[in-house]
Amino acid sequence: MILITGANGVVGRQVMNQLAQEGTAVTAVTRGNGEAPLPDGVAAVRGDLFHPEWIEAALEGVEALQISPRAAGPGLGELLRLAAEQGVRRAVLLSATTVEYPAGEARFAAQFEQAEELVMRSGLDWTILRLADFAANALAWAPQIRAGDVVRGAYGRAATSPIHETDIAAVAVRALRGSLRMKAVHTLTGPQSLDQVEKVRLIGAATGRRLSFQELPPEQVRQGMLAQGLPEEIPARLLGSLADYADRPGPTTSTVEDLVGRPALTFADWAHDNAPAFGG
Ligand SMILES: NC(=O)c1ccc[n+]([C@@H]2O[C@H](COP(=O)([O-])OP(=O)(O)OC[C@H]3O[C@@H](n4cnc5c(N)ncnc54)[C@H](OP(=O)(O)O)[C@@H]3O)[C@@H](O)[C@H]2O)c1
């Protein structure tokens, strides 16, 4: 049995789908707010990992655990302690490239660093996946693209190598099954460095439209996000890292191809797969 935290997240959904397709038993930890049904055959445990006491029973018979630091929050130490006690063998942690390649406010990378330290000291076998910017972050542009041909945002020249969630899941599934070397840190990125101007153009190509990026002052973007009711943390996280990626692009690695044995999927592939979300 494999237990997935953050099951309704971008990565959790993909991992559940891939495991369910191959017939592996999966339990999803969810607070029950997800709108989409879980894949066939996936059992659900309802709970909030910020208060993990309830999870003891759910850990029975679990061989491996996928951990999203965002979903586990301050309950991570307790979750790992219970997992070790219950005989869970492996933990796969979804971390971030910012631990190794600083970008944005240090407090955000520090949260991932703390989670990595807890997993390394847990007594379980572990795999840490340091993830680049998700290609799926571009879904934040969907309302603007459905409404017109211009995406407005800050730091158009900020460049990362965005990773397709299918590739994150392909590596995570191998780690959960125990088919990768244990006690290893892998830095996973997409195959190609792209700035925001290019990403918008590629979504245009996938949807058969001519889309462009219009640069706005960062403070205007921040105020706009706060006016939409987003918590201060969201623009702080986004704008801080974009400012740094405009000066120095995020990393590009070949790790997906090295571990999965096929080329990593491109942002163009992701845009094609997700064209309907942009009205394409
Ligand atoms: N986006 C990026 O570019 C990026 C880059 C590097 C690393 N990461 C990290 O990668 C990990 C995976 O990200 P992801 O986008 O797949 O999704 P995620 O943040 O792992 O999962 C989101 C889900 O977690 C559940 N959840 C449980 N407790 C929560 C809480 N207190 N607050 C918020 N959500 C809670 C929610 O589902 P229920 O409502 O069903 O409980 C939510 O749908 C995250 O830790 C993220 O920080 C992201």
The ligand as an SDF file (V2000), in Angstrom:
LIG
                    3D

 48 52  0  0  0  0  0  0  0  0999 V2000
    4.2750   24.6780   -7.9270 N   0  0  0  0  0  0  0  0  0  0  0  0
    5.5750   24.6230   -8.0690 C   0  0  0  0  0  0  0  0  0  0  0  0
    6.1360   25.1970   -8.9980 O   0  0  0  0  0  0  0  0  0  0  0  0
    6.4000   23.8480   -7.0590 C   0  0  0  0  0  0  0  0  0  0  0  0
    7.7750   23.7940   -7.2550 C   0  0  0  0  0  0  0  0  0  0  0  0
    8.5360   23.0430   -6.3590 C   0  0  0  0  0  0  0  0  0  0  0  0
    7.9270   22.3730   -5.3060 C   0  0  0  0  0  0  0  0  0  0  0  0
    6.5720   22.4740   -5.1340 N   0  0  0  0  0  0  0  0  0  0  0  0
    5.9840   21.7070   -4.0150 C   0  0  0  0  0  0  0  0  0  0  0  0
    5.5300   20.4790   -4.5260 O   0  0  0  0  0  0  0  0  0  0  0  0
    4.5370   19.9500   -3.6330 C   0  0  0  0  0  0  0  0  0  0  0  0
    3.3930   19.4040   -4.4600 C   0  0  0  0  0  0  0  0  0  0  0  0
    2.6400   20.4920   -4.9790 O   0  0  0  0  0  0  0  0  0  0  0  0
    1.2210   20.2890   -5.6610 P   0  0  0  0  0  0  0  0  0  0  0  0
    0.9190   21.5390   -6.3730 O   0  0  0  0  0  0  0  0  0  0  0  0
    1.2100   18.9940   -6.3690 O   0  0  0  0  0  0  0  0  0  0  0  0
    0.1510   20.1810   -4.5440 O   0  0  0  0  0  0  0  0  0  0  0  0
    0.2250   20.1660   -2.9430 P   0  0  0  0  0  0  0  0  0  0  0  0
    0.3970   21.5320   -2.4730 O   0  0  0  0  0  0  0  0  0  0  0  0
    1.1260   19.0860   -2.5230 O   0  0  0  0  0  0  0  0  0  0  0  0
   -1.2000   19.5840   -2.5920 O   0  0  0  0  0  0  0  0  0  0  0  0
   -2.2900   20.3890   -2.5490 C   0  0  0  0  0  0  0  0  0  0  0  0
   -3.3310   19.5810   -1.8330 C   0  0  0  0  0  0  0  0  0  0  0  0
   -2.8880   19.3050   -0.5040 O   0  0  0  0  0  0  0  0  0  0  0  0
   -4.0210   19.1650    0.3050 C   0  0  0  0  0  0  0  0  0  0  0  0
   -3.8240   19.7960    1.6140 N   0  0  0  0  0  0  0  0  0  0  0  0
   -3.9000   19.1590    2.8110 C   0  0  0  0  0  0  0  0  0  0  0  0
   -3.6760   19.9800    3.8150 N   0  0  0  0  0  0  0  0  0  0  0  0
   -3.4680   21.1820    3.2800 C   0  0  0  0  0  0  0  0  0  0  0  0
   -3.2160   22.4430    3.8170 C   0  0  0  0  0  0  0  0  0  0  0  0
   -3.1790   22.6450    5.1340 N   0  0  0  0  0  0  0  0  0  0  0  0
   -3.0490   23.4770    2.9500 N   0  0  0  0  0  0  0  0  0  0  0  0
   -3.1030   23.2900    1.6120 C   0  0  0  0  0  0  0  0  0  0  0  0
   -3.3560   22.1010    1.0520 N   0  0  0  0  0  0  0  0  0  0  0  0
   -3.5390   21.0630    1.8730 C   0  0  0  0  0  0  0  0  0  0  0  0
   -5.1810   19.7850   -0.4710 C   0  0  0  0  0  0  0  0  0  0  0  0
   -6.0210   18.7150   -0.8370 O   0  0  0  0  0  0  0  0  0  0  0  0
   -7.3080   18.3750    0.0510 P   0  0  0  0  0  0  0  0  0  0  0  0
   -8.1410   19.5960    0.0380 O   0  0  0  0  0  0  0  0  0  0  0  0
   -7.8570   17.1870   -0.6410 O   0  0  0  0  0  0  0  0  0  0  0  0
   -6.8060   18.0520    1.4360 O   0  0  0  0  0  0  0  0  0  0  0  0
   -4.5750   20.3600   -1.7330 C   0  0  0  0  0  0  0  0  0  0  0  0
   -5.3590   20.1480   -2.8750 O   0  0  0  0  0  0  0  0  0  0  0  0
    4.1350   21.0870   -2.6930 C   0  0  0  0  0  0  0  0  0  0  0  0
    4.6760   20.8590   -1.4040 O   0  0  0  0  0  0  0  0  0  0  0  0
    4.7550   22.3120   -3.3390 C   0  0  0  0  0  0  0  0  0  0  0  0
    5.1190   23.2770   -2.3750 O   0  0  0  0  0  0  0  0  0  0  0  0
    5.8000   23.1730   -5.9950 C   0  0  0  0  0  0  0  0  0  0  0  0
  1  2  1  0
  2  3  2  0
  2  4  1  0
  4  5  1  0
  4 48  2  0
  5  6  2  0
  6  7  1  0
  7  8  2  0
  8  9  1  0
  8 48  1  0
  9 10  1  0
  9 46  1  0
 10 11  1  0
 11 12  1  0
 11 44  1  0
 12 13  1  0
 13 14  1  0
 14 15  2  0
 14 16  1  0
 14 17  1  0
 17 18  1  0
 18 19  2  0
 18 20  1  0
 18 21  1  0
 21 22  1  0
 22 23  1  0
 23 24  1  0
 23 42  1  0
 24 25  1  0
 25 26  1  0
 25 36  1  0
 26 27  1  0
 26 35  1  0
 27 28  2  0
 28 29  1  0
 29 30  1  0
 29 35  2  0
 30 31  1  0
 30 32  2  0
 32 33  1  0
 33 34  2  0
 34 35  1  0
 36 37  1  0
 36 42  1  0
 37 38  1  0
 38 39  2  0
 38 40  1  0
 38 41  1  0
 42 43  1  0
 44 45  1  0
 44 46  1  0
 46 47  1  0
M  CHG  2   8   1  16  -1
M  END
$$$$
